[in-house]
């Protein structure tokens, strides 16, 4: 038994001691055969040439520089090229030209740490390592590595000098910073492994850099030789830890940094890139690395000032490097290596060792059968939908709530606070601000001085400050100005502050104390997506789940993370993130274009949300057929009968919950004055389902016109006064008492004889009266108080001219039959206008986003923004089709899908779905089963309500069908 245990132990020890050779291909025998045959047929010059990689700028295509490379290929047989600044097509062209000239295929490489955009124009940039270091889910990092690898392959590159796995423990590091995954060695190692694994699975070899660790330096090795003055124990435990982990997980190469490390190299001032002890004894022997070893660029001052050209190449090779990167003078370096070989300073065995490793790597990536690159659709291949989706997901997972006193985040109770935004920094913050305004009526403050600033913030309870610094490179300046520090401290003394840092976390080091700042969000980069997602996090549309990868402040150590929840607010994102096809969904655009071309409406807003995320939100056309007035996100439409489900119905549901009535209550239970009318015994269930025999409408305005169809002077005045105080339209006021006559007409009207479904506005006149009587306030104020203000639906309103400029409001008609004017900012519906603009059936104005908030609240059974507005069972009740057996599709207030034939939907939605249409060309529909909300707003009635092409051509159901056809089923 003891013998068996000993054998097992020895076997285990032997397996553990085996080194991983990351250069071995799956077809190892064929690989070895190709390597040996190739090497055997190479001249000495060809062998030496393999050791060199030179720099090329595709931006210089056609110049002497790029032509000179051809000479180096032909005469000196260089082993590879590292591309720098340029563009994809130019680089692809040079790649094809250079590979065609080379007897032995060339390595093509690049520093593409966050993607090709690090070097090339017109290409995709992934987030910086610091940003990805904040992400908990390393699968996202692996996917990013894979996509970057795919991009490299598209341009014929086999090597990417990434990932940078330096541990950035020094905030003052001038060259690493955002290029590092952070300061926690475990996190850096895990992220590096994931990135390299993803990239190498795409067929592009990675490079762990800058060995043995460039993170804790205050000097840039491009300009000088940085000193790393730590003990060997510290370096082994911290700086070299990620390198060991990546080596054990098969990283293909390691790049050696130019660093002065006395504890590892006894020769004073010898750069690590020239140190035999560091490269051969530590990296290869002790750590067991068998992949390729690269120098960092040999033209960098950190090494070039130590030895002259020629000597430095020989020293680097003798130290154990396989590939000499970017020599200052290739010819001199080549000749020096050749002379050292001829003088027996470099043995054949040593040369063969490196050259055969290089050939192994070339075989592994398929260079033995290189085919010329094709550049068709190259830009599209280098920026795909998959890239956009992954970028969005990474930023969403990276955003880090580092501080959240009193659980200020996510912001709730929007009705109890005024919020303002202040921009710090020298880069744009407009995307952040406009996205904040998707959730609340956030003001922007742009003062010229600290004194003005403090005065400007007085009306507000919560101040959101965004520090926006340039996002072009990870080396851009990132600090607050001295004045901004003063302003931040003064604001925090007086107000609740949410500080959003759109740059590296180290910016916070200049803030003396964070004690008075309630919430700190680190967004890492001033990227458009980071700004969008940060606004969503602040208002609870998405979670806060990132982790600080570095120590940002004495009060915010590394790994600080405060989780913040989602609270049921709509977020924004890409369709595929919720299982919809962008390509199919975008065919809505062509339907919208048909609407414009056929002049069915001057313009429209269209919104689609799924699973609580708005994934399609576009504006089309103009407000009034004038190209100077395009439809915008904040354009306001007359919502017409959407008022019924966005105002009256939620108010009735609220009263129902208070046991104000039940569905079997009679109308006279609600309004006792109806007791002696033919309306008194009508049941609420029937009335709400348009099954109570009401006539469809009464044209009240006709009785107020003279024989020439002009407003009667005894009913209307052009001037507001005590007797005529109810405004109908611009410069048109109705006599106060006339409202009583409107209600008398409804009281006295006959019911239709046959009991059948007949859509009617008339009950909603009564509902208005009932709600106002019960709430002891106007309907317009009740809905604001009970729903809109706290939901953040600040575009939903009666009387839009009291809140928005005329130019933001779409006109609804040129009325030549009643009001004799263009109707803009006043309700289109004549009856609602005669009530002063506030009807239970019409009068509400709004934009698509805020309509969607209410529809999402219904979809979520009464929940939105962390608050229950309605009880789920009550929403379900009012969404029930009570008379389907009588061929009446209606719910209690909500419209429902048609039972058969034509109706409000595409016929492709479940019966649980609900919504409503509006006369002016509006539509809102929600589907609880598929979690879909669709909003379509237009002013098809402008300039004339006789234009019913939108209805005839079933535009709204067609758009709905496109949405359902966009659902990805596999």
N, C-alpha and C positions, 0 to 999 in steps of 0.2 A: 504493500500500500504506500509506504514511504517512497519507494522507488518510482511509482506512478506519479505521485505528487511532484517529485523532483523533476521528472521528465516534462510534465505539463508546465512547470515553472520555467524550465529552460526554453521550452518552445515559445512560451509567452514572451520571455525576455528577448528571444531571437526576433520574434515578430515585431516587438516594440522597437527594437534597435534598427529594423530595416528602414532605409531611407526611401522617401517618395521621390521618384524622378518625374517631375511634371512635364517633361518633354517627350516621354514615351507615347507613341501613337497606339491606337487599338490594334493595328496590323503591324506589330512590333518587328516581326521578321522582315516584312517588306521594307519597312522603314530603315532597318539596319542595313539591308542590302543596298538600298538607294544611297544611303549616307556613305557607305564604304566605297561603292563604285564611283560616286561623285568625287569623293576626296582623292581617290587613287588617280583620277584623271585631271586633277587640278594642278596648275603650275604653282610655284612658290608665290608669285605675285597675286594669283587668284586667292590663295589661302590667306595671305596677309590682308588683302582687300576686304575679306569677309568680316574682319574685326572692326571695321569703321562704318559709322552711320553719319551722314552729313545732313545739314539743314537746307531746306528748300522752302521758299515763299512762292506759293502759286500766284500771289498777287503780282509777282515780277515775271510772269510768263512772257516769253519772247525777248527777254533782256539777256545781256551777257551772262548774268548770274545763273539763270536756268539752263542756258546753253552750255555753260562751263561744266555743269553737272554731267552732261552727256560725255564730256571728255574724261571726267573722273570715272565714269562707268566703264568706258572702253579701255582706258589706259591703266586705271588702278583697281578696277574690278570691285568697287565698294560693295559692302554687304547689305547696305540699307539706307533708307532716307527717312528723316523725321521732318514732316511737313509742319510749317508754321502758318503765318497769316496768308489768307487768300480766299478762294471761293470753291464750291464743290465741283462745278464743271471744269474749271481751270485745273484743279488738282487731279481730277479724273483723266483729263487729257495728258497731263504730265506723267501720271502713273503709267498710262498705256505706252507712252513714248519711251520712258525709262526702262520699263520691263522688257520691251521689245529689243532694246539694245544690250541687255544684260544676259550673258551666257548662263549664269546661275541666278535664279530669280531673286529679286531684291526684297528685303523686309521693307514694308511701308508702315510708318508709325506716326504717332502724334501724341502730344500732351492734350488729352481730351477728358480732363477730370470730371467735368460736369457736362460733357458732350462735345460735339464738334464745334459748337459755338464758342468754345474757349479759344479757337483759332480761326474759324471760318465764318464768313458772312452767310446770310440766308440759311442758317441751320438752327436746329433746336437746342435750347439750353435747358438742362435739368437743374434742379436746385443744387446749391453748393453743399459740400460735405457737412458743414456746420448745421445747415438746415436739416439734412437727412440724419444727422446725429441725434436730433430731437425726436425721431420717430421710433416708437416702440417695436413696431412690426418689421422685422428685418426682411421679410418676404418682399416688401416694397422696395427695399434697397437692392435686393437680388434682381427684381424685375427691371429696375432702373439700369443696373449694370448690363443686363441682357439687351435692353433697347439701345444703350450706347454702343454695345458691341455690334448690334445689327447695323447701326448707322456707320460705324467704322468699316464694316464689311462692304457696304454699298459703295464705298470709295476705295475699295481694294486694299485696305489696311489690315495688317495681321497683328499689330502691337498697339496697345494703348498704355501709355505710361501713367497708369492709375491702378489702384487707388492710392491716394496719399494717406498713409496711416501714421503720420507723426502725431504724437500726443501733445496737444496745444495747451500746455500748462502756463504759458507766458502770454498774458494779454498784449504785451508790447511787441510780440513777434511780428516783424514787418513783412514777412513773405509767406507765412503759413496761414495763420488766422482762420478765415472761413474755409480754407482748403482742408482743414482738419475735421474729423468727425467729433472732436471734443477732447476732454481731458481725462475721462474715465477709461482706463486701459481695457477693461472688459468690453465696454461699449464700442470703443474704437476697433478692437479686434473683431468683434462680431459683425460690425458694419463692413469692415474691410473684407472679411471672409465672404459675406453675402454679395458684395459688389463684384469681387473677383470671380466668384462662382457663377454669377449671372453672366458676366462678360465672357468668360472662357467657355461657357456653355453655348454661346453664340459663335464660337470659333475664333475669337480674338483673344490673344494672350495678354495677361495683365502684368503689372509691375508694382510691387510693394516699395514705397519710397518714403523718406530718404534715409536709408539705413546708416547708422544705428539709431537715428531719431533727431529730427530737426525742429521739434516742437518747442523746446524751452530755450530759445535763443532770442536775443534782442538785435541781432545783426542779420543782414541779408547776404547769403553766400554768393549771390550774383556780384556783390560789390566788395566783399571782404571775406576773411575766414572766421566764422563764428566760433566762439569758445563754448564748449559744453563741459562745465567744471563739476561734474557729479562723480560719485564713486562708481566703481564697476558694479557693485551690488545694486545700487539704485538704478543704474542703466539697465541691468539685466532684469530687474523686477518691473520696471516701468517702461522706459523707452523701447526696449527690444522685445517686450512681451507681445505686442501685436504682430511683429515680424515672425516670431516663432510660431504663433498661431496660424498665420497665413501660409507659412512654409509647410506646416503639418497638414494643411488643407489644400495643398497643391497649386499654390500660385506659381506662375511660369517663370517669373523673373524678379529680381530685386535690384533696385537702383541705389547706388552708394552716394551719400551726400558728401559735400566738401565741408568737413567739420574738424575742429581741433579738439580732441578728446584725450587729455593727458592720462586719465585713469585707464584707458584702453591702449594707448600708443605711447611708448616711452620716448620716442624720438620727438624732441621739442618742435612743435609747430607743424608736424607732418599731417597733411589732410587725411581724413579717414579714407578718402577715395584712392589714396596711394599707400595705404597701410596693409601690409601682408598679414599682420596679426589680426586686424579687424576683419578683413575680407576672407582670407584663407583659413586662419585658425579659428576665428569665432563663427563667422557666417557659414562657412562650408563644413568645417570639421565638427565644431561644437554643436551648431544648430542643425547640421545635417542637410544643408541646402544643395540640391543638385541641378537646379534650374540655371537659367542664364543670369549673369551678373553684369549689369550696366554701370558705367560711370555716369554721374550727372554730367551736364555739358562741360567739356574741357576748356571752353573759352571763358568760364566764369572766374571772377577774380579770386574766389576762395581757393582755387587750385592753380590758376595760371600765374599767379604772383609767386608761387613757391618754386616752380621749375619752368625753364623755358620750353618753347615748342620743340618737339622731338624727344627731349628727355622726359617730359611729362607723360607722353604716350607710352614710352617704354616702361616707366615706373608704374603706371596704372596697370599695364598688362602683367607685369611681373608680380604685382600685388595680388592678382587673382581675378581681375575683371576680364570678362569675355568680350565685351563690346565697348568700344571707345566712342563715346557719343559726342558729336559736334566738335571735332578738333578745330583749333584756330587755323591751322594750316595743314590740310590733309596730306599734301605732297611731302612736307617735311616729316610729319608724323609717320607716314608710310615708309619713307626712306630710313627713318630711325629704327623702326621695328625690323625692317629687312636687314639692316646692318647688324643689329643685335643678334638676329638669327644667324647671320653669316659668321659672326664673331663667337657663336656658341653661348651667348648670354641667354638667349631664348632657345630651348631645345626643341627638337621636332616633336617630342612627346607633349611638351607644353602647348605648342601651336596646334597640334592635332586635337588635343583635349578641348580647346575652345572652339575650333572650327567645326569639329564634328557635333558639338552641342548646338551650334548655330544651324547646321544642316538638319539635325534632328528636329529642331523647332520649325524650320521651314517646311519640312515634310509634314509635320503634325498639323500645320494650318493649310496644307494642300498646295503649297507653292510649286511642287514638282509638276503640277498640271494647271498652271495659271492660265486663265482666259482673259482676254481684254475686257475692260469694263464697258458697260452700256450706260449711256447717260440719259436715255429717255425717261421722262417723269422723275428725274433724280431729286428735284426739290420736294416733290410730294412724298417720295420714299423716305426722305430724311426728316419729315415732319408729318406724322400720321395721327389719326384719331386716337390710336392706342397711346401715343406719347402724351397727348393732351389729357386723356383720362388719368394716366399715371401721375402726371405732374399735379393735377388737381388733388388726387388722393394723397400724394406725399405732403403737399402743403397743408391739407386739412388735418393730417395726422401729426404734423410737426408743430403747429401753433401751440405755444406753451403758456398756460396761465401760471405765472410764477408767484403771484400774490393775489389774494382775493379776500380781503377783510370784510366781515359782515355779509359775506356771500353776495357782494354787489353784482357779480356776474353769475348767470346771465341777468341782464336788466329786465325787471318785471314791472308791473303796475305803471304803465306808461302814462296813465291819466293823473298820476300823483307827482310827476316831476317834469321839469323842462330841461332839455339836454342841448348842449352846444359842443361843437368841435373846433379845436384849434390846431393848426398845422405848424409843427416845428420842422426844421431841416431844410435843405436846399434842393430837394427833389419833389416831384409831384405827389399830391395826396388826394387828387380829385376822385379817383376811383374809389378810394376808401370812403370819402364823404358821400358820394352818390349812393354807395351801397348801404351806408348807415341810414340814409333817408328812405330806403326801402322798408325800414322797420319802424321809424318814428320821425316826427317832424323836427329833425335835428337842425339847429341853426349853425351857421359858420361865423366865427369871429376872426377878423383880420385887423387887429390893432397895429398902430405904428409905434407905440411905446408901452412900457410896463404899466404906467399910470392909466393909460387908455384901456389896456387889457383888463385891469382889475375892475375898472368901472363897467366895462362891457359885459363881464360875467355875472354881474349882480342879479339879473332876473333868473338865473339858471341854478338848478340844484346839482346837476351832474355835468362834469366837463370831461370830454374825451379828447386826449391829446395824442396826436400821431407824430412820432419822430420819423421823418421820411428822408433817408439818405440815398445817394445814387446806387443803382443796382447793376451798373454796367460791368464792373469787375469786383472780385472779392477784396481787392486792395483799396477800394475807394475810401475816402475819409468817412468816419462813422460817428464822430463825437457831437454832443450838444455844443452850442456856442455858450459863452459865459452868460450872455443875456438870457438865453433860454433856460439855463440852470436857475437863475434868479427868478424868472417868471414861473417856472415849474414849482419852485418852493413856495412862492407867494400864493399861487392858485391853490395849492394843496392845503394851505392854512385855512382857506375860506370855503372850499367846495369839495365835494366828493370827486375824486379824480380816477379816471381809467387811463393809464398810460400804455400806448401801443407802440412798441419799438420795432420799426421796419428796417433794422440794420443789425449788425452783430451785437450780441448781448452785452459785450464789454462797454458799450456806450453808457451803461448805468453806473460804471465805476466812478464817474465824475459827480454823481449825485451823492451828497453827503449822507443823507438819510432817506429811507423810503417809508418812514413811520407814518407820515401824513398822506401817503398815496395809497388809496384803498386797493386798487387793482393794477397789476402789471401783466401785460400780455407781450410775449416775445414772438414776433413774426419773422425775424431773421433777415428777410430781404424785402425791398420795396417793389416787389413783383406785383403785377396786376392781380394774379390769382391770390397771392397772399393778402392783398388789400380786401378783395372780395370776401374771402373766407374769414378774415378777422372780424369784419362787420357781422357776419353770420354768427360767429362764436359769441360776440359781445351780446347779441340779442337772443342767444339760445337756440338758433336754428340748427347749429351743429355743436358737438361736444368739444370741450377742451381736453386734450389727452396727451399733448407733447411733454417731453421731459428735458429740462435744461442740460445740454451736453457739456457746459462749462460753468465755472463759478462766475456769475455775472455781477455779483456785489457781495460784500460781507454778509448781507442779510439774505442772499439768494445763492446758496452753494450749489455745486454741481449736483445733478439728479433731482433738483427741486421740481415738483410737479403738483399742481392743484387741479383735480378733475372738476369740470363743470358740466352739467347735464344739458341734454336737449330738452326743450320745454314746448315742443309742438308748434313752433313757428316755421313757416315756409322757408326753405333754403333755396339756393340757386346752384345749378350745375349742368353737366353734360347729359344728354339723353341716355347714352349707353350705361351710365352709372345706375340707372333705374330700369334697365331692360327695354329701352326704346331705341329704334334705329334712327340715327341722325339723318341719314340719307333719305329714308322714307318720310321722316317728319318734315324735312325741309321741302318736300313737294307741296306743303301748305303754301309756300311762297308763290307757286304757280297759280294756285286758286286765288290768292290775294291779287295777283297781277291781272287775272281775268276780271275780278271785281272792278279794278281801276280802269282797265281798258274799255269795259262796257259801261262805265260810269254808273255802276250799281250803287256806289257810295264814293265820296271823295277820299276817304281813308279809313283806317281801322287799326285797332290794337288786337293782337291775338296772343293768348297765353295758354300753355299746357303745363300742367304739373302732374307728377306721379310720385307716389310714396313720399309725399310731403316736400318734393323738390321741384321747383320751376325749371323746366329743361328747354322750353321754347317760349321766347318772349320777344315779339317783334312788332314794330310799327310800320305801317305802309301808307303811302299817299300823303294827302294834305288834309287840313281841317275843313277847307272850303273851296277846293279846286284852285287855290292860289299857291303857286310853287314856293312863295315866300313863307308859307305857314305849314311846314311839314308836321306830321303827327310825331309827338315825342312821348317818352315814358310818362311825363307828368301832364299830358293832355287829358282834359276832362270831358267826358261824354254824358249826355242825358241818358240815363239808364232805363227810362220809361218803366215798364211793368216789372223789371227786376226789383223795383221798390217793394213789391209785394212780398218777396221772399227775403230781401235784405233789410227791411225795416219792420214791416207790419208783422210778419210771421215770427221772427225772433222775439218781438215784444209780446205777442200772444202766447208763445211757448213759455216765456218767463212768467206771465200772469197765470197760465195753466199750472205751473209748478207751485204757485202760491195759492192754488185751489180757488182761483178767481172764477173759473168756469170749468166745465167738462165738455166732452165732445157731444154730449146729448143735451147740453143746456140750450134753452130757447134764446132767440135774439132778445126777447123782452127781459130775460134774466140779466143780460148785459146792459141793455138800455131800456129801462122801464117805460120810457115814453113811446116805445113801439108796441106796447101791449094791446092797444086798440087798433092796430093797423094789420094789414095782411102779411106783415113781416114778423109779427110778434112771436108766432109759434114755430118759425123756421128753426131747425136744429143746426147747431154749429157745425156738426159733421157734414151735413148737406151743403151748408153755405160755403165752407172752406173747399169743398170738392166741386164747386160750381154745379151743384145738383139740387138747387133750392128754387128753381124756376124764376130767378131774376132775369129780366131782360138784359141784353149784353151791355147797353149803355144808354145814356140820355144826352143828346147834344145840347147841354144847358146854354151854351153861348148863343144859340140861334135866337132865343127869346130876348137877347140883349142887343140885337142889331136892328137898325131901322130898315126901311124899304130899300135903301140903296146899299145895304149890307155894311153899314158903318156903325160903330159902337154908339148906343143911345146915350145922350148927354145926361139923362136922369139916372143912368146906371153907372156911368164912367166919368172920370175926370182926368185931365192931363196933368193936374197938379195934386200932390198929396196934401190932404188937410184932415181935420178931425172927422169929417163924415166919409171921406174917401181915403182911407189909410191902408187899404189892402192892395198891394202892387200885383198887377197881372202881367205887365211887360214894361219895357222902357217907356216912361212918361205916360203910363196908363194905370189908373187906380180904380178899383171897383168900390161901389158903395158898401159900407160895412154891413148893413143889414141884409145884403143880397145873399149872403151865405145861408141864412135861414130859409130863404126861398128855394135854394138848391136842395136842401134837405127835405123841404116840403114836397118837392117834385118826386124825390125818391120815395118818401113816405106814401105818397098817393099813387105811385105808378102801379099798374096791373102786373101781376105775375103771369108768366106764359102758361098756357093752359096745360100743355103736356109736360109731364115730368121727364126731363132728359138732361143730358150734359149740355150746358150752354155757358161758355166762358163769359164772365161779367165783372166789370169794374165796380159796380154799385155797392156790393157789400163792404168794400174797402173804405168807402166814405164813412160807413158806420164804425168800422174798426178803428179808424183814426179818432173818431169822437170818443169811443169807448176807452182807448188807450190813454188819451189825454185826460179824460175824466178820472180814470183810476190812478194815473201817475201824478196828477195835479201839475202837469207841465205840458209843453207842446210836444208833438210827436218828434219834431226835429231835435229837440233837446233830449228827450227820453232815449232815443237810439244812440246819441252821442255819449250820454252818461252811462248807459247800461252796457254798451258794446264797443263802439268805434274808438273812443279815446284810449281805452286800455288795450284794445287789440292792436292799435297803431294804424288804423285805417283812416288816416287824416285826409285822404283825398275824397272819401265818401262824405257827402254833405248835401243838404238842401241849401238853397241860396248861394250858389258857387261864387257869385260876384263879391260876396262879403269876405271871401277867403283867397281867391285866386284872380290873377289878371285876366281881363277879357280875352287876350290873345292865347291863353291856355285852354280856352273852352271852345269845343266844337259847336258850330251853329246847327240847329236841328231843322229849320225850315225858313223859307221866305213866305211868311203868312200873308196872303192877299185876300183872305176870306173872313178874318176876325180881327186880328191885332194890327194888320196893315204894316208889318215891319219884319225885318230879319230877326228870328228868335235865336238869341245867343246869350246864354247865362240865365235865361228864364226857362221854366219848364215848358216843354212842347205841348203836353196834354192840356186841352182847353179847360177841362173840369178842375184839374189840379191847379192850373193857373188862376182860376176864379176863386179858389180857396186861399190864394195868396202864395202859391208855390209849394205848399206842403200837402201832399195827398197820401193816403194810405196805399194808393194804387200807382202813383207816379210822383215825380218831383225830385227823386234822388239823382245826384250826379256823382261821377267817380271815374277812376282809371282801372285798368285790368288787374293790376297787382292787388289793389285793395278789395275789389270784388272777389278775387281769389282767396283772400284771407278769410272772408266770411264763408265762402264755400268750403274751404278747408276746415273751418271750425265746425260746420255741419257734418262734414265727412268724418271728423274725429269725435263725433257724437257729443258736441258741445264744448270740447276742450281746445284751448289755443293759448299760447304764450304763458303756460304755467298756471292757467286759471280755468276752472269749470264755469262756463257761462250758462249751460243748459244741461239737464240730466239726460244721459243716453237713452233711457226708456222713452222720454218725451220726444226726442228727435226721431226715434224709431216710429213712434205712434204717428207723428205728423207726416212721416214718409211712407205711410201705409196707404195702399190703394183700397179704399173701403167699398168701392162700387164697381170693381172690375167685372163682376158677373153681369152688371147692367151695361157693360160696354163703355164705362166711364173710367178712363185711365188715371184720373187725377188722385193725388194724395190730398192731405189736409193742408192746402196752400201750395205745396210743391206740385209742379208738373211732373209727369212720369212718362216713360216710354210708351209709344203707341201700342195698343193691343194688336191691331192689324192695320194694314193700309199705311197711308202717309201720316206723319206726325212730326214732333219736334226733334226726333233723333234719327240717326242713321239706320236704326233697326238692328244695330250690332252691339247694343249695350244691355246689361242685365236689368231686370225689372226692379232691382233694388236701387238703381240710379235715379237721380232727381235733378231738377233745375227749373229754369224758366226762360222764356224769351221776352223781348221788349220790342214795342212797336217801332222805335227809332232805328232798329237794326242791331239789337244787343242780344246776348245769349250767355248763359252761365249754366254749366252742367257738372254734376259730381257723381262719381261711381265708387261706392264703398268697396265693392268686391275687387276691383282692379286698382283702387286708390288713385283714380284719375280725376283731375279737375280741368275743365276747358272753359275759357272765357273768350268771347268774341264781342268787341265793342265797335260800333260804327255809327255814322249818322246818315243812313241810307235815305232818310226823309229830306235831306238837303240837296237841292233847293226846294224840292216838292215831295210831299208825302205820297203822291201818286206813283212815284217810282218804286215799284215792287219787284224789280228784277232779282234782288237778293233773295226774296222769298220764292219767286217762281223757279229759280235755278237751284234751290235747296243748297245754298252756299254753306250755311252753318252745319247741316247734317253731313255734307261732303267733307268738310274739314274734320268733323268728328270721326268719320270713317277712316280718314288718313291716319288719325291718331291711333285707332285700334289696329289698323293694318301695320302700324309701326312697332307693335309689341313683338319683341324677339322671343321666339318660342323654343329655340334649342339652347 
